[in-house]
Structures are given as C-alpha cells and as structure tokens.
C-alpha cells in the first residue's frame, strides 16, 4: 500500500505542468481543476471529464467506462449508453446504422 494508506499511486502537479498539457490548469488560481482522462495503451485519450471544484467526479462511472473500453478493445463490440458489464453490447456494422433503437432499450434511472 502506498504511504498514507491510499491503495494506488498518486502524484502532485505543483506548478501545473501536467494540468497545462491537458488544459485543466487554472492560471489565476494556480491549481488544476478537476479533470480525469482515460488514456489507452497506445497513449490516445479515449475519454475525459472536466468539472469545476464544487462538483465531484463519479468513481462508479469511471470504473464503468474503464470496463467498457477494455471490453471494446478485447472484442470489437461497442457499448450503448448506460451499458454495464453483463448487459448486451452491440456489433458495429452497416446493419446497425439507424436501427440501434431496435436492439437496445435504454434503462432510465433518474
């Protein structure tokens, strides 16, 4: 376990060198604003979320997205909106164009 009891590596970005690269450094305040980036093994940003300080990020959604991108990479299948592991995926192709609504029924959870 990392020092301080956090079970994963953490870093500090004093001076905003990393935040400036990703466009999340607030020059006036001298700090990075809340941002998260999912970067694939090839170094390509697949997802990003940037929030102002009053609103926290959703770790459950982050984990869902990581699992979805891992599934896409492993299978070539794609995830409909709101997909969760174990739920149906979609096979991309010309037959699916304009017909997603026939094979995917969104689960509304408000």
N, C-alpha and C positions, 0 to 999 in steps of 0.2 A: 504494500500500500504506500502511496506517495506521502511525503511529510504533510502533517496537518489532517490526515485521515481521509483525504479525497482519493477515491479508487481509480483515478485516471490522471494523466499528465495535464498540467495547467501551465499557462505562461502569462507573462505580463507584457504589455505593449507600451511602456513608458516612452513618451515622445511620439507615439502614433505611427511608427514606421510600417507596421503591418496594416493598421487601420487605413492609412493613406492609400496603400495599394488596392484595398478592397472598397474604398470610397465611404468608409464609415467613421472617419476621424473628424471630430468637431474641433476645428482650429480655435474658435473662440473660447470654448470650454477647456480645451487641452486634453480631451479624453475621446476614446472610441465610444460611439453609440452602440446600442445593442444590435448585433448582427450575427448571423450564422450562415455558414456556407458548406454545402455538401460537394466535395471535390472527389471525382472518381480516380481510380488508379492511374489514369493517363494524365492527371492534372487538370482536367476540364471541370469547371463549375457546372454541376447539374441542377442545383437548387440554391436559392439564397432567400433570406428573410432579414429585413432591417426594420427595427422598431424604435420608437423614441423611448426614453427612460421610464415613463410612467407605466408602460405595459410590458409584462414579462413574456418570455417565449414559452411555447408549449413543448415540453420534452417528449410527451407521448406522441405528438405529431412528428417530431424529429425522428424518433425511432421508427414510426410507421413509414416515413419516407425512405429511411436508410434501407429497411427491409424491402420496400418496393423497388428501389434502384438495384439492389442486389438480385432480386428476382428477375428483373428485366435483363440484367447483364448475364444471368445464368441461362435464361430460357428464350429471350427474344419476345416474350409476351409483354403486353402493356397493361397498365393498371387504370381502371376507370376512377373517376373522382370518388374519394371516400373509401377506396379499397383498403382491406385489412388482410393480413396473412390468413390463408384458408378460404378466402372468398374468391369468386370467379374472376379470371383475368380475361383479356381479350387478345385474339390473334390478329395482328395488324395485316391489312391487305386490302385490295380493291373491293372485295365483297363486303367489307365492314363500313366503307365510306357511306355516310348518310343513314346508316342503319344501327348505329350504336344503341339507340334507344330501344331497339327490338331485343337486344341481347343483354342489356344492362338496365336494371331498375334501381335507381338511387334510394338509399335508406336515409330518410330525413331524420336528423337528430338535432333538434334545436332546443 
